[in-house]
Amino acid sequence: MNALNKSVFPLAEPQGKTIFNHDIMHCTSDDVIGNEFYSGRALCLTQPGDFIQMHPHISSEWPYITEHYDRIGLYYSHNAIWDVSYRYFMENPQLEPSVFFYSTAVDVVVHDRKWYDVVHYINSKNNFMDLADQLGLDIPQTYRFDSKGKVGDVNAFQYPCYVKAAISVSGTGIFRCADPEELHEALNQLEPEIPIQIQEEIKTNLFLNVQYEIKNHKLHRLAVTVQVLKGYAHQGNRFPASYEPWASVEPMAEWMMEQGMQGIFAFDVGVVESEQGLRFMPIECNPRYNGASYPTVLANKLEITEWVALNMDTKARSLSDINLSGIEFDPLTNEGVVIFNWGCIHAGKLGVLIAGDIQIQNVLTSELESRL
């Protein structure tokens, strides 16, 4: 394997164009177990000749994930850097940076202020709703407040509703409230000076993830997937979706491109039946890669046309303990299991793509669960 350590500056002249650093430690909640293990999922995005930075704690799994990818015919970069410091971006300006989320920590070394500003702006749910209003998008009724102290009478809202911190990560700071008492309790759990919103609950169980990618200053429609939910918790995504409501969010996607957005980003859209017909209601924008991005790019590379991506628990703590015999992806049948989020095996988790029609997905999911 090509493993570069953190003492190598600058990197050798690459064949590819991109250096991937999809570490999430700068932008997720400390409460999420195994944050440091997620940087490896960007491996499935890479091309030969690219470079990928990953946390050294997952280096022990490198032989197993590369053997898996070699068996299924996935092309990827062998240039592994076991260090997630952003200084590699500064030391290698000839490489295009790819990050999970363009944060302050990234901007210190990349210095793309337009990219930073649009991410910073749209990452606020209140700013998102303000802009959606301006663009005429069909959004849920949403009250925006500078702080919870400005909310006033909790009896004034329609229930059930959601109270949300304007900026939240990993679902933290979001509460469903069935009545004024629950709203009052939720407000008490939020910090006193942060912006919040109170939003009507839209009546649907169908939520879509609508992804775009901006490359070379051009906007590309990437994919629409169905969010797989367990209760209110996000479990994964399924492709294809029954609907592709690009028009519901494209004015904002175009605005983001004009403002300097780069890379992959996505919108959450609820599908609501009404007397006037179907409504496609944007809820928020994730101005970054998201859980659906990795399997989407992976599926495109392997030319998989039907798939489900799931986050699964496992008793194993190494990929060497996972038996995929007979269920591993076969490019001849276009069916089977691909592991894409592999570093989190150290925390007892896996991100997997299961290729095939719905019946095949169900059979393979059941079989895989029995092996985990």
Phi, psi and omega in degrees: 000154177267093181250117180260132179266172190287358180270357183269107177221134346281180178288157176297158180302121186274159170275327179272191186237352193236145169243122183262128171224095183253033171298138183250008186294336182277350191219016177233166182290141177294345181284343181283119184287132175085021179309320187290348184267357189276348184297336183290341184292344177287349181303322182290348178275341194280159173250155174305134181097343172288176172236147178225128177266132181220157180292135182299338181294343181255007183297333180295339182269353183305313180300326185281320180288324180290324175297319178300312182293324178295320181295324185268357176083026178272129176270144186198172179276138173263003182271083183268131177243116185270065182192129184255019178293134179287355181294340176298328176296316182292322182283346184227065183295347178287347181260140176283128180279139171236122183232157175295315184213127183279095185256180176302321181298324178287318185296335178301326183252336183267323175062046173251089189292327179295315178300313180299314186295319181290322176296314181299320182290307188283344177291343174277122180298329178290317176298320178303313181292322177301313181292321178300321175300313182298325183272356178077027178284154182273089186251159175295157175296124187221125177261129182251137182226145177291334178197165182292339177294344181267001187292317181080220187288117181288348178280355186277354186258158176275137182244152358289159178214173176241137169251133186225136165296138183299328176237117181219158178229144175054032177079002178286150179076019179235128184225135172269132184237121182275340184202173182302326180295317179292325176296318178300318179294320180295318179300324180295338181272352181265150178297147189292331190250010182269146174295144180222171172220153174239123191233139176299146174279123177277140188272088178197155171249006184248112178238137181250151172250115185251109188254141174235161172223136176251119178230132178051041176065024176238139182269129180237136172283123185265302181188152168246125178236157176269133177283127175271118186244147170238100192069238177256002184269137180282124181251341182165197182216150180234141178227139004275165175267159179287338182229152176228078187276061182301322184297337183291339184228351188299326175303324179285323177299318179294320176300316180298319178298316180297331181277350177114012178298148177225160173076203184266140174209168188209157176243143169267127184230125176270140179257115188238129174276131179223173179296334180272358183115192181289138173245135177249107193249108177296137181254317181195168174242134170260102185279058188188175167298152179220182185301333181277342188294316185295310178293331179296310179295319178301313181297321178296320180294323181268003179058043177268127187256345175224127183199161168229139176248131186227147170264121187235149176268151180212151174279342181290154177233013174206146177298337179295342180266001181261122180261111178255012182303125178086347180235356178294149182305133178243113182296342179285323179261346183062033179225154175129185188257133172235131175270125178244326175256094193254331182296331183286002171304332179292342177254012179077029180228158174215144168254122184233146170253131179243114186266141179136175178287178186302318181297314179297318179303314182295317180296313182292324178298315180298316180295317180296317179302323181291340180265346183270000000 
